[in-house]
Amino acid sequence: MKTILPFCLLLLASSVCLADKNVDISPVLAKPIAVVLDESFDAGDLDKKVWAAVKGDWQSADGAIVGKELKADMHAAVLSCQKKNRNSVVRFSFKLDDSTDGFHFSLNYARGHLFRALVSPTGLVVRTDADKKDKSIKSETIGSAKGTFEQGKWYTMQVEMVGNKVVVMTDNGLKVTAENARLDADKPNYRFVMRGESIKIDDVKIWNAE
């Protein structure tokens, strides 16, 4: 496993931050306490006690999980990691292929959707979600960073959540720091949300944090 500091500080100024798989990104907000999940998917099928394919098709292949949207669902593909959390650190690898050029890493709370980190070909956005039960609570972009995510390449993302703050970093040098009072809430799971034909998820590691 490779180790990287935020914004590739260990590289020379003239160097380019390179994307890779299963990179160890140093936390900048949270202090990891205990490992909750360390999943490499090498065993094959999804552990149904941990993972739930809410929408779409999610299958084990070549030591990773491959997700794709199903037209019959009329909904984005959603894979849920059934681990309750409040303050935590999550790190995982992802690769986009075929017609898939982005995805959302999403967190819910008791009332419904809470917030998400959105990956697109041109960067990273952190956004709170609207509350369907309270029309006064609108979706709001609380942080963003410009960068490039190419299809066919592995990347590593780390999301740190402590109280009302969140830091999202990727191993190609992007970093988003954001805060919102709504984030300080119990969360029932972690969710990967995608549209298109192929996303690969691998090397998911979760820590409780403070």
C-alpha positions in Angstrom: 0.0 0.0 0.0 1.3 3.4 -0.9 1.1 6.4 1.4 0.2 10.0 0.4 -0.1 13.3 2.2 -2.8 15.8 1.2 -2.1 17.5 -2.1 0.9 15.2 -2.7 3.2 17.2 -0.5 5.9 14.6 -0.7 6.3 15.1 -4.5 8.5 17.7 -6.1 6.8 20.9 -7.2 7.2 19.9 -10.8 5.7 16.5 -10.4 2.1 15.4 -11.2 -0.1 13.7 -8.6 -0.9 10.3 -10.0 -4.0 8.3 -9.3 -3.7 4.8 -7.9 -5.5 2.1 -6.0 -5.6 1.6 -2.3 -3.5 4.7 -1.4 -3.1 5.5 2.3 -4.2 9.1 2.7 -3.3 10.8 6.0 -6.3 12.2 7.9 -6.4 15.9 8.5 -9.6 16.3 10.5 -10.4 13.1 12.3 -8.5 10.8 14.6 -9.3 7.2 13.6 -10.0 5.0 16.7 -11.1 1.6 15.6 -11.5 -0.3 12.3 -15.1 -1.0 11.6 -14.7 -2.6 8.2 -11.7 -3.7 6.0 -13.1 -5.1 2.8 -11.0 -6.1 -0.2 -13.8 -8.2 -1.9 -11.3 -11.0 -2.5 -13.7 -13.6 -1.0 -16.2 -13.1 -3.9 -19.9 -12.5 -3.3 -21.1 -9.5 -1.2 -21.6 -10.2 2.5 -25.4 -9.5 2.8 -25.0 -8.6 6.5 -22.8 -5.7 5.4 -23.8 -4.8 1.9 -27.2 -4.2 0.3 -27.8 -3.7 -3.4 -30.7 -1.2 -3.1 -30.9 -0.5 -6.8 -29.0 -1.6 -9.9 -26.8 -4.6 -10.4 -23.7 -5.1 -8.1 -21.6 -8.1 -8.7 -18.2 -9.4 -7.6 -15.6 -9.6 -10.4 -11.7 -9.7 -10.3 -11.5 -8.9 -6.6 -13.7 -5.8 -6.8 -17.4 -5.0 -6.9 -18.8 -3.9 -10.3 -22.0 -1.8 -10.3 -24.3 -0.8 -13.2 -27.6 1.0 -13.6 -30.6 -1.0 -14.7 -33.1 0.7 -16.9 -36.0 -1.3 -15.4 -35.3 0.4 -12.0 -35.8 3.9 -13.4 -33.4 4.9 -10.7 -29.6 5.3 -10.2 -27.8 2.2 -9.0 -27.3 2.3 -5.2 -25.0 0.1 -3.1 -25.4 0.5 0.7 -22.8 -0.4 3.3 -25.0 -1.2 6.4 -22.7 0.3 9.1 -24.2 2.8 11.4 -22.0 5.9 12.0 -21.7 9.4 13.2 -18.0 10.4 13.3 -15.9 8.3 11.0 -13.3 8.0 8.3 -14.0 6.1 5.1 -11.4 5.2 2.4 -12.1 3.3 -0.8 -10.8 2.9 -4.4 -13.0 3.5 -7.5 -12.7 3.2 -11.3 -15.2 4.5 -13.9 -15.7 2.7 -17.2 -18.0 2.6 -20.3 -20.7 5.3 -20.0 -20.1 6.0 -16.4 -18.2 9.3 -15.8 -19.0 10.0 -12.2 -20.8 8.8 -9.0 -22.0 10.0 -5.6 -20.8 8.9 -2.1 -23.9 9.6 -0.1 -24.9 9.7 3.6 -28.4 9.6 5.0 -29.9 10.4 8.4 -33.1 9.5 10.1 -35.2 12.0 8.0 -33.8 10.8 4.7 -30.9 12.1 2.4 -28.3 14.1 4.3 -25.3 15.0 2.2 -23.0 13.6 -0.5 -19.6 13.9 -2.3 -20.1 14.1 -6.1 -17.3 13.0 -8.4 -17.5 14.2 -12.1 -14.9 14.4 -14.9 -14.1 18.0 -13.8 -13.9 17.8 -10.1 -15.3 17.1 -6.7 -18.4 18.7 -5.0 -19.7 18.3 -1.5 -23.4 19.1 -1.2 -26.1 18.8 1.4 -29.4 17.3 0.3 -32.9 18.7 0.3 -35.2 17.5 3.0 -38.4 16.0 1.5 -40.2 16.3 4.8 -39.2 20.0 5.3 -39.5 22.0 2.1 -37.6 24.9 3.8 -34.4 22.8 3.8 -32.9 23.1 0.3 -29.9 21.4 -1.3 -26.7 23.5 -0.8 -23.2 23.2 -2.2 -20.8 23.6 0.7 -17.5 22.9 -0.9 -15.8 22.0 -4.2 -12.5 21.5 -5.9 -11.6 21.4 -9.6 -9.7 18.4 -11.0 -9.8 15.6 -13.5 -11.2 12.1 -13.0 -10.6 9.9 -16.1 -12.4 6.7 -17.1 -10.3 3.5 -16.9 -8.1 4.7 -14.0 -8.2 3.7 -10.3 -8.5 6.5 -7.8 -8.6 6.5 -4.0 -11.0 8.7 -2.0 -11.1 9.4 1.7 -14.0 11.0 3.6 -13.6 12.3 7.1 -16.7 13.2 9.2 -16.5 14.7 12.6 -19.4 16.7 14.1 -20.6 19.3 11.6 -17.4 19.1 9.5 -16.3 17.0 6.6 -13.1 16.7 4.6 -13.0 14.8 1.3 -9.6 14.0 -0.3 -8.6 12.1 -3.4 -5.1 10.8 -4.2 -4.9 12.9 -7.4 -4.6 16.0 -5.1 -8.2 17.2 -4.6 -9.3 18.4 -1.2 -12.7 19.8 -0.1 -13.2 21.0 3.5 -16.8 21.9 4.4 -19.2 22.3 7.3 -22.9 22.4 8.0 -24.9 22.0 11.2 -27.0 19.3 9.6 -23.9 17.0 9.3 -23.7 16.4 13.0 -26.2 13.5 13.0 -26.4 9.7 13.4 -26.2 8.1 10.0 -27.5 4.6 9.3 -25.2 3.6 6.4 -22.8 4.6 3.6 -24.1 4.6 0.0 -22.5 4.5 -3.4 -24.8 5.9 -6.1 -24.1 5.8 -9.9 -25.6 6.1 -13.3 -24.2 4.2 -16.3 -22.7 0.9 -17.2 -19.7 0.4 -15.0 -18.1 1.5 -11.7 -15.7 -0.6 -9.7 -15.4 -0.2 -6.0 -12.6 -1.9 -4.0 -10.6 -1.7 -0.8 -13.2 -0.2 1.5 -11.9 0.7 4.9 -13.9 2.4 7.7 -12.8 3.6 11.1 -14.8 5.1 14.0 -13.3 8.5 14.7 -13.1 11.4 17.0 
